[in-house]
Amino acid sequence: MPDEAAAPVAKSVAQHIAFADPQWRTRADVPADVVAHETEVFCAQTLEEGKPEAALPKFVEGRMNGFYKENVLEEQALAQDSKTTVAKHVAATGGNVLDFARVKVGA
């Protein structure tokens, strides 16, 4: 991607990261123990709500998708345009996110 096109996209993604505090870049980056823990929690919640056990996998899958949308950078709704994801915003300009870091100063 040419530098003049990359700068505004990089700036909007950096602003998004500062705002949304993503924990991981992609689903593949989420540690297996975190996935297992969240799956277990969502299973318990779903059963406590009285949902049918036969439908448990679908409910848990939906809740896991929500977890990813909240915590995975590429799946988060872009802060400046909630109708698109960060991945789609970056890909529209021919780029991709290789990695990111978020630094928090103070409390």
Kinemage of the C-alpha trace (Angstrom):
@kinemage 1
@onewidth
@group {chain A} dominant
@subgroup {mainchain}
@vectorlist {calphas} color= white
{ca met a 1} P 0.000 0.000 0.000
{ca pro a 2} L 1.424 3.431 -0.850
{ca asp a 3} L 2.542 5.525 2.121
{ca glu a 4} L -0.061 8.256 1.500
{ca ala a 5} L -2.864 5.673 1.690
{ca ala a 6} L -1.326 3.827 4.637
{ca ala a 7} L -1.040 6.780 7.012
{ca pro a 8} L -4.767 7.488 7.523
{ca val a 9} L -5.579 3.776 7.847
{ca ala a 10} L -2.747 3.244 10.321
{ca lys a 11} L -3.922 6.262 12.308
{ca ser a 12} L -7.530 5.059 12.436
{ca val a 13} L -6.437 1.560 13.498
{ca ala a 14} L -4.154 3.029 16.186
{ca gln a 15} L -7.040 5.153 17.477
{ca his a 16} L -9.264 2.096 17.448
{ca ile a 17} L -6.717 0.079 19.452
{ca ala a 18} L -6.442 2.865 22.036
{ca phe a 19} L -10.240 3.001 22.327
{ca ala a 20} L -11.259 -0.662 22.113
{ca asp a 21} L -8.354 -2.330 23.968
{ca pro a 22} L -8.207 -5.557 21.914
{ca gln a 23} L -6.395 -8.428 23.576
{ca trp a 24} L -5.394 -10.452 20.504
{ca arg a 25} L -4.968 -9.823 16.762
{ca thr a 26} L -6.778 -12.920 15.435
{ca arg a 27} L -8.812 -15.833 16.799
{ca ala a 28} L -5.762 -18.037 16.304
{ca asp a 29} L -3.839 -15.821 18.740
{ca val a 30} L -6.263 -16.477 21.608
{ca pro a 31} L -4.604 -19.029 23.926
{ca ala a 32} L -6.300 -22.425 24.089
{ca asp a 33} L -6.727 -22.165 27.872
{ca val a 34} L -8.641 -18.887 27.467
{ca val a 35} L -10.907 -20.452 24.827
{ca ala a 36} L -11.495 -23.469 27.075
{ca his a 37} L -12.292 -21.282 30.083
{ca glu a 38} L -14.704 -19.040 28.162
{ca thr a 39} L -16.398 -22.069 26.599
{ca glu a 40} L -16.866 -23.598 30.039
{ca val a 41} L -18.313 -20.363 31.438
{ca phe a 42} L -20.692 -19.967 28.495
{ca cys a 43} L -21.828 -23.606 28.812
{ca ala a 44} L -22.631 -23.085 32.487
{ca gln a 45} L -24.454 -19.807 31.815
{ca thr a 46} L -26.498 -21.344 29.028
{ca leu a 47} L -27.534 -24.297 31.175
{ca glu a 48} L -28.398 -21.991 34.105
{ca glu a 49} L -30.684 -20.035 31.774
{ca gly a 50} L -32.604 -23.236 31.126
{ca lys a 51} L -31.721 -23.526 27.452
{ca pro a 52} L -32.184 -26.986 25.932
{ca glu a 53} L -29.071 -29.116 26.245
{ca ala a 54} L -29.413 -30.242 22.618
{ca ala a 55} L -28.966 -26.634 21.481
{ca leu a 56} L -26.017 -25.986 23.817
{ca pro a 57} L -23.321 -26.043 21.088
{ca lys a 58} L -25.131 -23.372 19.028
{ca phe a 59} L -25.634 -21.096 22.040
{ca val a 60} L -22.011 -21.464 23.104
{ca glu a 61} L -20.800 -20.850 19.543
{ca gly a 62} L -22.817 -17.639 19.400
{ca arg a 63} L -21.450 -16.451 22.716
{ca met a 64} L -17.892 -17.317 21.679
{ca asn a 65} L -18.388 -15.288 18.498
{ca gly a 66} L -19.413 -12.363 20.711
{ca phe a 67} L -16.322 -12.903 22.853
{ca tyr a 68} L -14.136 -12.764 19.742
{ca lys a 69} L -15.873 -9.601 18.495
{ca glu a 70} L -15.100 -7.920 21.812
{ca asn a 71} L -11.500 -9.086 22.232
{ca val a 72} L -9.962 -9.833 18.820
{ca leu a 73} L -8.704 -6.788 16.926
{ca glu a 74} L -9.523 -7.964 13.418
{ca glu a 75} L -13.093 -8.884 14.398
{ca gln a 76} L -13.913 -5.741 16.352
{ca ala a 77} L -16.241 -3.167 14.843
{ca leu a 78} L -14.125 -0.196 13.810
{ca ala a 79} L -14.481 2.645 16.332
{ca gln a 80} L -14.948 5.226 13.551
{ca asp a 81} L -17.440 3.118 11.552
{ca ser a 82} L -19.262 0.407 13.486
{ca lys a 83} L -20.618 -1.119 10.268
{ca thr a 84} L -17.188 -2.473 9.300
{ca thr a 85} L -14.580 -4.550 11.091
{ca val a 86} L -10.969 -3.554 11.550
{ca ala a 87} L -9.895 -6.366 9.194
{ca lys a 88} L -12.227 -5.159 6.419
{ca his a 89} L -11.135 -1.545 6.913
{ca val a 90} L -7.470 -2.439 6.558
{ca ala a 91} L -8.023 -4.924 3.703
{ca ala a 92} L -9.986 -2.331 1.703
{ca thr a 93} L -6.754 -0.421 1.249
{ca gly a 94} L -4.708 -3.515 0.467
{ca gly a 95} L -3.027 -3.713 3.828
{ca asn a 96} L -3.032 -6.087 6.765
{ca val a 97} L -2.263 -5.945 10.465
{ca leu a 98} L 0.868 -7.906 11.308
{ca asp a 99} L 0.922 -7.143 15.023
{ca phe a 100} L 0.036 -4.420 17.487
{ca ala a 101} L 0.923 -3.182 20.927
{ca arg a 102} L -1.092 -1.009 23.258
{ca val a 103} L 0.634 1.034 25.924
{ca lys a 104} L -1.414 2.331 28.835
{ca val a 105} L -0.021 5.106 30.960
{ca gly a 106} L -1.439 5.675 34.432
{ca ala a 107} L -4.421 4.020 36.045
